[in-house]
Amino acid sequence: MAHNNLKVAMAKYMAATGKDTLPYADAKKHAIDAVQMAGAIQCDRKCLEAQFDAHYKCTGKELKANAGVGGGTKKNPPPVNDQDNG
């Protein structure tokens, strides 16, 4: 669910800006919004931000505007569960 929410947010971002990259801070905001919309509204935003920062370590970088879904290789295909895969 969260990946799907982020996928929608990234599509809107790209349509509005014409860019396919965004600053890490903006990506983090969109990602946390997506997680909370998917049902984690009870989670403290600062806690989610700390987890995001600890995992991604991208502060100050420009990131591709994508939701991190899909991909995979022939050896390691992506999951097929739409709930988990967005």
Secondary structure, 3 states (H helix, E strand, C coil): CHHHHHHHHHHHHHHHHCCCEEEHHHHHHHHHHHHHHHHHCCCCHHHHHHHHHHHHCCCCCEEECCCCCCCCCCCCCCCCCHHHHC
